[in-house]
């Protein structure tokens, strides 16, 4: 952001000043959401409810028999 401000407005700020300016304008640090934008929420929930328990259960029995 510091580089963008300098390039667009010709004003040089330190990193701490950029933080202060952005905070005074109502901006706050954000973390990226770790999911695809195209994700189908219903399909994910269906997988968690139906498929994952089946896979997890199958994995436990396979792991136990391999010992």
MARVEXKE-593694 format. One record per atom (N, C-alpha, C, O): x, y, z. Coordinates in steps of 0.001 Angstrom, whole numbers, padded with zeros to 6 digits, always signed. Layout:
# MARVEXKE-593694
XYZ;...
***
This chain:
# MARVEXKE-593694
+000823-001190+000000;+000000+000000+000000;+000863+001247+000000;+000516+002256-000614;+001985+001170+000692;+002862+002335+000754;+003310+002737-000650;+003330+003920-000989;+003668+001744-001461;+004124+002031-002826;+002994+002600-003679;+003212+003501-004489;+001801+002078-003495;+000642+002574-004257;+000362+004033-003904;+000123+004856-004787;+000394+004347-002618;+000148+005733-002184;+001197+006661-002770;+000881+007749-003251;+002459+006218-002725;+003525+007062-003269;+003384+007234-004785;+003553+008334-005309;+003075+006143-005477;+002945+006205-006940;+001747+007063-007351;+001849+007881-008265;+000623+006876-006681;-000604+007567-007094;-000666+009029-006628;-001191+009888-007336;-000125+009304-005429;-000298+010636-004847;+001014+011402-004649;+001004+012580-004295;+002154+010713-004883;+003439+011386-004732;+003807+011696-003297;+004641+012565-003045;+003194+010995-002345;+003467+011206-000928;+004138+009957-000377;+003656+008844-000586;+005267+010144+000337;+006001+009014+000898;+005668+008889+002390;+005862+009834+003155;+005170+007727+002791;+004876+007436+004193;+005724+006261+004651;+006074+005390+003855;+006055+006242+005944;+006687+005053+006514;+005603+003990+006675;+004412+004288+006589;+006021+002761+006906;+005049+001676+007055;+004108+001944+008220;+002903+001718+008105;+004646+002428+009350;+003778+002696+010507;+002801+003823+010218;+001665+003790+010693;+003223+004825+009445;+002303+005907+009091;+001202+005417+008157;+000052+005839+008275;+001552+004522+007226;+000537+003954+006339;-000512+003223+007171;-001713+003358+006933;-000049+002451+008145;-000982+001739+009020;-001905+002734+009729;-003118+002533+009770;-001341+003790+010277;-002136+004789+010998;-003152+005472+010080;-004309+005659+010457;-002714+005841+008881;-003615+006510+007938;-004763+005584+007542;-005928+005983+007562;-004424+004342+007182;-005470+003394+006783;-006432+003112+007938;-007642+003010+007735;-005890+002987+009143;-006749+002742+010311;-007683+003934+010548;-008855+003743+010874;-007180+005145+010391;-008028+006335+010594;-009136+006427+009543;-010171+007053+009776;-008911+005797+008382;-009930+005775+007329;-010907+004604+007483;-011819+004440+006672;-010708+003792+008530;-011630+002696+008793;-011196+001346+008253;-011948+000375+008336;-009992+001271+007700;-009494-000004+007186;-008844-000798+008318;-008321-000224+009273;-008886-002105+008199;-008234-002967+009181;-007555-004113+008446;-007951-004459+007333;-006535-004703+009062;-005853-005828+008407;-006824-006980+008184;-007646-007285+009048;-006726-007606+007040;-007609-008718+006701;-006777-009932+006333;-005683-009805+005783;-007300-011100+006638;-006666-012330+006205;-007459-012898+005037;-008685-012799+004991;-006757-013476+004125;-007426-014080+002975;-008244-015287+003425;-007823-016043+004301;-009404-015457+002824;-010241-016615+003100;-009642-017794+002347;-009357-017691+001154;-009450-018910+003036;-008808-020071+002423;-009834-021024+001829;-009963-022169+002262;-010559-020536+000835;-011483-021391+000099;-011663-020812-001294;-011508-019611-001516;-011985-021674-002200;-012160-021236-003574;-013398-020357-003701;-014422-020618-003070;-013300-019345-004496;-014436-018449-004721;-015600-019198-005374;-016765-018876-005140;-015271-020199-006194;-016287-020953-006928;-016873-022100-006111;-017704-022858-006613;-016452-022231-004875;-016855-023356-004040;-018373-023421-003862;-019030-022402-003652;-018915-024636-003951;-020342-024872-003756;-020556-025281-002305;-020237-026406-001921;-021095-024371-001499;-021248-024602-000058;-022116-025824+000235;-021834-026567+001175;-023157-026041-000550;-024032-027195-000333;-023293-028507-000594;-023463-029477+000145;-022479-028536-001636;-021712-029747-001954;-020687-030033-000865;-020458-031192-000518;-020073-028997-000330;-019098-029181+000742;-019785-029746+001983;-019284-030684+002603;-020916-029182+002338;-021647-029667+003518;-022117-031103+003324;-022057-031907+004255;-022576-031425+002143;-023006-032791+001833;-021825-033762+001972;-021976-034856+002516;-020659-033356+001482;-019456-034178+001618;-019120-034395+003089;-018825-035515+003506;-019165-033312+003875;-018826-033434+005302;-019804-034333+006052;-019403-035060+006961;-021062-034291+005687;-022077-035069+006384;-022132-036522+005927;-022349-037416+006745;-021938-036774+004630;-022150-038116+004081;-020853-038850+003763;-020646-039977+004213;-019985-038214+002993;-018800-038907+002491;-017679-039000+003518;-017095-040068+003699;-017370-037898+004191;-016238-037895+005107;-016381-038932+006225;-015415-039645+006493;-017533-039052+006890;-017644-040082+007927;-017398-041493+007374;-016794-042329+008047;-017861-041748+006164;-017657-043059+005549;-016170-043292+005272;-015648-044371+005549;-015500-042295+004734;-014069-042409+004437;-013278-042569+005734;-012378-043405+005821;-013612-041775+006725;-012908-041811+007996;-013069-043173+008666;-012106-043733+009188;-014289-043699+008648;-014558-044994+009255;-013777-046097+008516;-013196-046982+009144;-013773-046030+007201;-013071-047019+006396;-011563-046953+006677;-010903-047990+006743;-011036-045783+006837;-009616-045603+007097;-009210-046207+008434;-008150-046825+008533;-010037-046038+009465;-009726-046605+010785;-009642-048118+010725;-008733-048704+011312;-010567-048764+010030;-010542-050222+009969;-009350-050719+009152;-008775-051759+009473;-008976-050002+008115;-007824-050378+007308;-006533-050207+008115;-005661-051076+008072;-006404-049114+008839;-005204-048855+009639;-005053-049896+010733;-003939-050339+011009;-006153-050297+011363;-006088-051284+012434;-005663-052651+011921;-004940-053369+012611;-006098-053023+010725;-005770-054334+010202;-004348-054428+009678;-003826-055530+009515;-003710-053293+009410;-002353-053309+008862;-001294-053431+009938;-000116-053578+009612;-001661-053376+011189;-000686-053464+012284;-000315-054850+012605;+000495-055080+013503;
***
